Amino acid sequence: MEVAVKKFLREVEHRRYDDFLAEVSIINRLRHKNIVPLISWSYNQGEPILIYEYMTNGGQRQHQQEQEAQAPIGKWQTRHSITKDIAVGLHYVHHEHEPMVLHRDIKASNIMLDSTFRARLGDFGIASTVAVDRSSVTGIVGTWGYIAPEYAMTYRSTRQTDTYAFGVLILEIVTGNKNGDVPPEDDHITDWVWRLHREGRLLEAVDSTVPTAVDDFVTEEAERLLLLGLACTNPNPSNRPSMKEAVQVITKLAPPPDVPLERPTFMWPPEDWRLRNSV
């Protein structure tokens, strides 16, 4: 079996050890087909390492700009499957695993692809467990471009902040663009896709290599995912779908979300802030 070795390189030794313990304490307990499996770990002579199963097809980010329709990552079926895999993995850590785990850094480079292009969540280095009587953890981490507006203000990670990052990732997968690769009049991929939605041109956001013009089935799935991406990146966290709802939309057990043409105004504090602040 081929493996991938993760080393911890912080110059301060005790911080390096803390990083190692934080990740191994979480990933060692996660068992799911859509999470990169930990094979073993070592702390030999003060050098902490984690040994993961090697993902043959690397990270989703390195395939992000793969525009060739004949390439596996360029095929619509593969893109749709990757989106579903990520959603199922997030549903597991959010709703099935006890205690709940927040990934806190969902992004293309942290999605790994195995030999069959099954997507798996990777890099739980800044993930955090959440006590059963809590709904959030504090501390600003993550990657700009995937950070929810309320997270940038409160430094609180929640299921909803993971959902926001997942929504950005959906939009990247369907459009084939990084979240900053947008027309000059837009600042972010969410601005661009929401503008097209408002103008009745939502399908123009779909990667040009995806055959929406000749395949009604693909057109319906692409539109469904774009609407889900917009719903997940709703500026107001209470209006984002849960990962359970996201999985149902992707697998067609639920209709696409009803997304308004105008992007809602970000409101802070939210209307239910007293309830949220009590947990």
N, C-alpha and C positions, 0 to 999 in steps of 0.2 A: 504493500500500500504506500502510495506517495503521500507525503505530509508537508505541511507548511509550518514553519517555526516563527513564532512571534517573540521578539526580544524586547525588553524594557530598557530604554536607553537614557532615562533621566540622569543628569550628572549627580544629583543628590541621592545618595544610596537609600536613605529611609523613604524618600518619596517614590523611588523606583519600586521598592518593596511594597509600599502602600498601593500603587497602581496595579501591581501584580495580584495582590490579595483581593482587591476590589473586583477585578475582572474574573479571576478564577472562582471566587465565591458565588458569582452569578452563573457564569456559563457552565460550570461543572454540574449544575442542577437542571439545566435545560435539555430536554430530549424531544426533538421535533424534526420532522422531515424538511422543514423550511428554515432551519437554523444550522449554521456551520458547526459540525460536531467537534467537540474537544476530545482528542485522543488521550493526551497525557499532559503532565506539567512537571517542571523541575525547578529546584532552587539550589543548583550545584555551585559551590564555591562563591556564593553571593550573586550569581547571575540568574535571575528569574527568567524562565521561558515557558511559553505555552505551545503545545503541539496540536495543531488542527489537521483535520482531513484536508488534503489538497483539492482545491476546486479547479478542475481542468480548464475551464473556460474563463477563469479570472473574474474580474469585477465588471459589473454592468456599465460602469463609467467608461471603461476602455472600449466598449462596444457602442457607446452613445452616438458617436458620429458615423457609425457603420451604415451608410446609405444604400448599399447594394441590396436590391430586393431579393437576390438569390442567396445572400448570406443568411445563415440561420437567425441571427438577431434581427435582421431586416424583415423577416416574414411576420405578418400580422399575428398568426397563431402563436408564435413565440413571444411576441410582445404582450399579448393578452395573458398568456400563461405565466409570464414573469410577474405581471401585475397581480394576478390571483395568488401566486405563491407568497408574495410579500404581504398581502392582506391576511392570508391564512396564518403566516408566521406571527404577525403583529396581534392577530386575534388570540393566538395562543398565549403570548406573554402578557397581554392586557386582561384577558378574561378567563383563561383556563388554568394557568400556572398560579400556584399559591406559594409565596406572596406575589402580588402583581409586580411586573417588571416594566419599567419605562426605558426604552432604548436611548432616547435623547439625542441621537445623531443619525436619524434616517436620511440617507442620501445615496446617490448612484454608486459612489465608490465603496460603500459599505454593503452593497448587494452583490453576493458572489454567485457564480453560475457553475454548476457541476457539469459532468460530461454530457448530460442530456439537456442542458440549458435549464434545468430546474433552478429556480432562484432560492437563495438562502440568506437570511439575515446574518451579517457578520459584524465584527468589532463591537463587543459589548464593553469596551474599555471605560466609557463614561455612563453606562447604564446604571440604573438604581432600582432597588426593590422599594416597594411602598407598603408600609404597615397597614394592616387591615382596617384600622380606624382613621386612616388618612387617605387623601386623594391626590397629593402632590408632594414633590420634593423641591428644595430650593438650591440655587446655584446656577450661574449662567454658563452653559456649555453648548455645544452644538456648532453648526456651520451656517454662516450668514447665507441667505438665499433660501434656507429651509426653516428659518426661525419664525414662529408665529408672532403676530404683533403684540399680543398680551404677554408673551414670554419675555420679549425685549424690555417690557415695562416692569414686570413683577419678579423676574428671575425664578418663576415657579414652573417646573415641568409637570405636565399632566398627561392623561391619555389624549386629550384634545391637542396638545402641542405635538405629540407624535403623529396624530392624524393630519395635522396641517402639513408637516414635512412629507408624509405619505402622499398627500394631494399634489404637492409640488412635483414629486417624483412621478406620479401618474402623468402629469402634463408633459414632463420631459420625455417619458417613454412614448407617448402618443405622437408628439410633435417631432421628436428626434433632436430637439434643441436642449442645450443647457439652460438653466433658469435665467441667465443673464444675456443669452443670445436672442435678443428681441429687436423689433424695429426701433428707430431713434425716438419715436414719440412715446414709447413705453419704457418703464424702468425695470420690469420684472415679468417673468413668464405669466404670472397671474394677471397682471395688467393687460397684457396682450390678448390672452385667451378670453378674458372677461369682456374686453372691447369688441372682439369679433362676435361673441355671443350677443352682446347688446345690439350690434349692427345686423344680426341675422345671418352671420357668415361663419358660424362656429366651425364647420367642417373644413374651412380653409386653414385651420391650425394643424390639421393632420399632416404628418410627414408625406411629402409628395411621392415617396416610393410605395406608399400603402394604396392598394387599388380600390379606393372608395368609389371611383367613377363607374366601375364595371361590376362591383360586387355589393349588392344591397345588404348582405349579411355582415360584411366587414363594416360597411357604413353605419349600420345600427350599433354594432359593438363599439366602434370608435366614438360615436356620439355619446353613447352611454358612459364610456370612460372619461371623456372630456367633462361631462356634466358632473360625474362623481368627483373628478379632480377639483372642479370649481366649488362643489359643496364642501369638500374636505378643507379647502382654503378659505372658507367663509371667514371674514375678519372677526366675527363674534364666535367664540368657542362653543357656546351653548347651542349654536345652530349647526355645528358640524355633526356628521353621522358618526356613530360608534363603529368600531372595526367589525362588529357583528353585522351591522347594517351594510357596511361596505362590501363584505364578502357576499351577502345576499344579492346586492346589486350586480356585482361582477359575474356571479353564477346564474343570474337571471331568475332568482327566487323572489326578487322584489323589483318593482319598476325603477327606472332611473329617477334620481332625486329631482324635485321641482326647484329649479334654480331661477331666481329672479333675473330679469334682463339687466337691471342696474345692480351693481355690486353694493351690498349693504354698507352703511357707514360704520366704521369701527367705534364701538361705544365702550367707554371705560370710566368707572367700574361697571360691570355688567349688571343687569337688573336683579340677578339672584346673588349678588356679591356677598350679602350677609350669610346666606346658606353656605356658599363656597368657602368663606373665610372661617367657618366654624368647624371645618374638617381638615 
